[in-house]
Amino acid sequence: PGPPTGYDDWASISGTAIAGPSMTCHWYGATNISGATFVWRVDGNTVSTNSDLYYSASSSFTIELMVSDEENGRIAWKTFDVTVESGAGQCYDE
C-alpha cells in the first residue's frame, strides 16, 4: 500500500532500474534534511535502515523508501520499480 495523500516529496531514490536474477545491486536514498532516518521496504518487509540499500531478487520488485524528519514531524515516501531480466549481465542504473 502506498502513502496516504499529504506525504512530502523531499526525498529521492536513485540506482539500479534493471538487474539480472540474484544480482546484488545498489540504491541510494537522498534528502536535504539533516538527521533524517531511512526505512527501505520490499514486498512490505523492512530490508534496511541505512541511507542506501544493497538487495538482490529473482523477479521484478518495487522498492519503498520512507524518510522521516522526526524533528519537524514530516515523512517523505518514494517508490522505485526494478525489473529483473534473465539477460541482464549487470546492474543498470537509471
C-alpha positions as CSV (number, residue, x, y, z in Angstrom):
1,P,0.0,0.0,0.0
2,G,1.2,3.5,-0.8
3,P,1.2,6.5,1.4
4,P,-1.9,8.5,2.2
5,T,-2.2,11.9,0.5
6,G,-0.2,14.7,2.0
7,Y,3.1,12.9,2.2
8,D,6.0,15.3,1.5
9,D,8.2,15.0,-1.6
10,W,11.7,16.0,-0.3
11,A,13.4,12.6,-0.7
12,S,14.6,10.6,-3.7
13,I,15.8,7.2,-4.8
14,S,18.4,6.5,-7.4
15,G,20.1,3.3,-8.5
16,T,19.5,0.2,-10.5
17,A,16.5,0.0,-12.7
18,I,17.3,-3.3,-14.5
19,A,19.2,-6.2,-12.9
20,G,20.0,-9.8,-13.5
21,P,18.4,-12.5,-11.3
22,S,20.0,-12.8,-7.9
23,M,22.5,-9.9,-8.6
24,T,23.1,-7.7,-5.6
25,C,22.6,-4.1,-6.7
26,H,22.7,-0.7,-5.0
27,W,20.2,2.1,-4.4
28,Y,20.7,5.5,-2.7
29,G,18.3,7.5,-0.7
30,A,18.8,11.3,-0.7
31,T,17.3,14.2,1.2
32,N,18.5,17.6,2.3
33,I,17.1,17.1,5.8
34,S,19.8,16.7,8.4
35,G,19.3,13.8,10.8
36,A,16.6,12.1,8.7
37,T,16.0,8.4,9.2
38,F,15.5,5.9,6.4
39,V,13.4,2.7,6.1
40,W,13.6,0.6,2.9
41,R,11.0,-2.0,2.2
42,V,10.5,-4.6,-0.4
43,D,7.2,-6.6,-0.5
44,G,6.2,-5.0,2.8
45,N,9.3,-6.2,4.6
46,T,11.9,-3.8,6.0
47,V,15.2,-4.7,4.4
48,S,17.5,-1.8,5.5
49,T,17.5,1.3,7.7
50,N,20.7,2.8,6.2
51,S,20.7,5.7,3.7
52,D,21.5,3.2,1.0
53,L,20.3,-0.3,0.1
54,Y,22.0,-3.4,-1.3
55,Y,19.5,-6.0,-2.5
56,S,19.0,-9.0,-4.9
57,A,15.9,-10.8,-6.1
58,S,15.0,-13.4,-8.7
59,S,12.0,-11.5,-10.0
60,S,11.0,-7.8,-10.5
61,F,10.1,-5.8,-7.4
62,T,9.2,-2.4,-6.1
63,I,11.3,-0.6,-3.5
64,E,9.6,1.6,-1.0
65,L,11.6,4.2,0.9
66,M,10.2,6.2,3.9
67,V,12.3,9.1,5.1
68,S,11.4,10.6,8.4
69,D,12.2,14.1,9.6
70,E,11.2,13.5,13.3
71,E,12.3,16.9,14.4
72,N,9.6,18.6,12.2
73,G,7.1,15.7,12.1
74,R,7.4,15.1,8.4
75,I,7.6,11.9,6.3
76,A,8.6,11.5,2.7
77,W,7.6,8.4,0.8
78,K,9.1,7.2,-2.5
79,T,8.8,4.1,-4.7
80,F,11.1,2.7,-7.3
81,D,10.4,-0.1,-9.7
82,V,13.2,-2.6,-10.5
83,T,12.9,-5.0,-13.5
84,V,14.8,-8.3,-13.2
85,E,15.7,-9.7,-16.6
86,S,17.5,-13.0,-17.2
87,G,19.7,-11.5,-19.9
88,A,20.9,-8.6,-17.8
89,G,24.6,-9.1,-17.1
90,Q,25.0,-6.3,-14.6
91,C,23.1,-3.7,-12.6
92,Y,21.9,-1.0,-15.0
93,D,21.3,2.3,-13.2
94,E,18.5,4.7,-14.1
